[in-house]
């Protein structure tokens, strides 16, 4: 979805609404077909809307389903072999029921969560006690593997975020591995979050040693945050309290860009929640409920010059007011 422009996504959503109107005219279907054939991006945006829509509002009636299927098959800019193989891989990994329920998660993240030891879905957090007595909390849309043996305690964070309170074990190091490096807890409470680009470490008690893939090492004390990737360790800054507040169901914002806040909130709301680039840089202050995204959106709409547009119940866009 991140590869698609805001305009294409919104156009696809509008077409989805029109095609599901029982009174839709033939000339409107022809206009949709022309829009669909204009570019590969339009086709990908349409497929994205359908994937999300299948979860909440399946096509009603065989005629509508046939029209969509026929046009996607016959369009001059049809799905490429590579895209078709990608769809087959999704079906093989999740089964037909998994495909229907697949909300909007990119394929790699979906597969990571399906195959992990511990994982969470949209809007879900999970608490677990490990065999050594350590406590962990997984944030929404996260996954990790637990690899404990006689010499070490290793968590492999595959996607998302985990908050950790380590138990004492003098004989075994407590390690967390991400795509960008390895962290060793030095008797501590800390959170680790990663995406494709980098890893965020926030230390709340004790200290954590960071070693990135390039071999750079730094010890981060309590009250500090470090952002790093495979090749570079950033400068330590004050720890971010929001990286543990989600455990209490709160999203804390201290001059947080609206686009980042909406992205975080989308992990707790099934369907599509997107921020128009025109308002994405607006700074936000305050505390917002993660488990009631409608209330969070109402609070944002009251405080900022924005409008929350619900094209469909499961398709929500945050854009400029007026």
N, C-alpha and C positions, 0 to 999 in steps of 0.2 A: 504494500500500500504506500510506503514511503517513496517509492519510485514514481508515483502518479501525481500529477498536478492537482491542486485544489479545484481548479475549474473543471477538469475532466471528471473528478469524483462527484462534484455537485451536479453536473449535467447528467451523469449516469443515474444518480438518485432521482432526478426529476423525470427522466424517461421511465424509470422503474415505476414511479407513481402513476404516470399516464397509461402505461401498458396494462396496469392492473385495474384500470377503470372499466367497468362492464360496458360503458358507452364509447369506448375508444374507437375512433373511425379508421377506416382503411388507409386514408391518406396520412394519418398520424403514424401508423405502422411503417409506411414507406419513408417518412421523414426520419424515424428512428433507425431504419435500416441504412439510410444514407449517412446518418451520423456515425453509426457503428462502423461503416466501411471507410470512413475518412482516415483512420489511423489505428495502428496497433495499440496505442495508448487508450483509445476509446474502448477497444475490445477488452483490454485488461481491466479497465475501470468497470465495465459492465459485468465482467465475471466476478470481480470483487463484490459488487453490490449484490449479485445473485447469491454468492457464497454466504454473505451475512444474512440476506433475506430468507434463505432456506431455513435458517434457524427460527425465524420469528413469523414469517408470513409466506408460506409456500404458495406457488402459483395455483390459482383456482381454475380448474377446468382444463380439459385436454386441449382445447383450441389454443389457449395462451401458451401452454407448455410446448405445443407443436410449433407455433410461430417462432418462439425463441430458439428452439433447437434447430429448426430448418435454416433460419437466418445465420446462426453461428456456423453451421456447416457449409453454407453456400457463399458466405461473404468472400469477396476477392482477397481480403487480407485475413485469411483464415489462420487458425491457431497453428503455430509452427510445430515441427516434430519434437523439438526440445520441450516446448510448453506441454504438449500432449504426454510426453514421457514423465514430466513433472507431476501431472495429474494422476498418471498411473501409479507413480511412487506413493502419492498421498493415499490413494485407494488401497494399495498393498499394505501400507503401514497402519492405516486406521480402520479399514473396512468401510462398507457403504454407510453404515450408521455414523461412523466417525466423520466421514466426509460431510454428511448433512449437518452434524453438530459443530463442525469446524468453523469457528467464528470468523476470525480474521487474522489469526496468528500466522506469521511467515512459516514456510515449510520447515526450515532448520530448527526453529524454536519448538514447533509442534512435535517433531521427531525426538528432540532432546527430552522433552517433558514426558513423552510416552515411554521412553526407554530408561528413565532415571529411577534410582532407588526411592527417592522422595520427590514429589512434585505438587504443584498447585495450579488451579485453573483461574479463569477470569473471576475477580472478586473474592477469591479464596485465599486465606492465610492458614498456615499449619504450624502447630507446635509439636515438638518431639523431644523425648529424653533419650540420649544415646547410651550405649552400653557402658560407658565409663562414668555416666552421671551428668555429662555436659547437657546443657539445654540449647536447643536451636529453634528459631522461628523463621519459616519461609514466607516471603512476601508473595503477592499474587503473581501468577505467570512465571514461576521460578522452578528450578529443578537442580538436584544435586545427587551425587553418589557418596556413599559412606564406605571407606576402605580402612578398617581398623585391623591391625595385626599385633604381633608381640613386640614390634619395634617402634611403631608410630601410629598416630591417629590422624587419618587424612580425610578431608572433605573435598570433593571435586565439584565446585560450583559450575554447572554447565550453562545455566542461563538465569538471569534475574538477580535476586537479593536474599541474603540470609543474615540474621542477627544471632550472635553466639555468646553464650556464657560458659566458659570452659571449666571443667572439673580438674582438680589437681591429680597429676599422675607423673611422679618424678622420673619414671623409667621410659616414658613415651612422649615424644614431642607431639603437639597439636598443630596440624598444618591445614591450610586452605589453599587449594589450587584453582586458579582461573586461567583464562586463555592468555593472560599477559604476564603471569608470574606466580610465585608461591609466597604465602604468608605464614609466619610461625608465631603463634600466640605465646606471650610470656606472662601467663596467669592473668586472664583479662576478660572483658566484655567488649565486643566490637561488632561492627557490621561490615559486610562485603557486598558490593554490587558491581555487576559488569554488564557491558553491552559489547557490540562488535568492535568498538574503538578503544575502550579503556576500562579500567577497574577503579572503583572508589573504595577507600578504606576509611572508616570512622572509628576511632578508639575512644571508648567511654570509661574504661577502667584498665589499669595495668599498662601494657605496651605490646606492640606487634612489630616483628621484623619483616620487612618487605624485601624480596629479591625478584627483580623482573627477569624476563627471558634473556635480556642482554647481560645479566650478571651484576647489575647495579644493586646496592644494598643500602637500606636505611631503616633505623629503628624509630617508630612513631609512638610517642607517649600518649597518655590519656589526655583527652581534650583537644586532640588534633586530628585533622583529616589529610589524607594524601591521595591524589589522583595520579595514576601511572598507566603506561602501556608497555608493550614488550621492549621498547627501545629507550624509554625516558621515564625518569621519576620526577614528578612535579615538586613544587615547594609545599611544605606542610602549612596548612591554614587551620583556623578554628574548626572544631568538629561541628557537623551539621546535625542539630537536634531532630530534624525531620526524619533522619535515617533510622531512628528508633521509635519515633512517634507513631508510625503506621501500625505498630503492634497494638496500640490502643485505639486504632481506627481513625487516626487524625492525620491530615495532610497539612503541614505547617509551611507557610510561605513568608519569607522575609526578603522582599524585593525580588521574588521569583518571577521570571518572565511567564506571561500567561500561557504561551505555547507549551512550556515545560510542565506547568501545572496541569493543563488539559491532557497531556500525554500520560502523566502519572495517574490522573483520574480515570483515564480510559482503561487502565488495567483492572479497574473495579466495576466496569460497566459493560455488560454484554452488548454486542452490536458495534456500531461505528460512532466514535466521538472524535471530532477533528476541529482544529483551530485554524481559522483563516489567517494566512501570513500577514494580512493587513493589521491585525491586532495582536499577533503573537509576541511582540516585544513589550507589551504593556506590563509594567511592574505590579505585582500583587503582594499584599500584606494580609496576614490573618491566618485563621485556623479553619479548616474545612473538613466535614465528615466524609470519610472514604466510603463508608457503608451506606450512605444515602447520597448518591451522585446527583439526584434531582435537586435536593436541598443545596448541595454545594454549587450547582449551576445557578440556582436562584440567588444565592448570596453574591456570586460573581456578577450576575446581571444587575443587581441592585447597586453594586459598588463601582462598576466600571462602565465606560461608554461602549457597551457591547450588546449584542442581541443573541439569544440562544434560539436557534431555528430548528425545530423538530420536523423535518420533511416527512419522516416516518417515526413511529415510536422508537425504533431501533436505529435510526439514522439521525444524528444530531450534529449540527455545525454551529460553532461559535464564531460570529463575525461582527463587523462594525454595526453600531446602531444607526438606524435611519436608512 
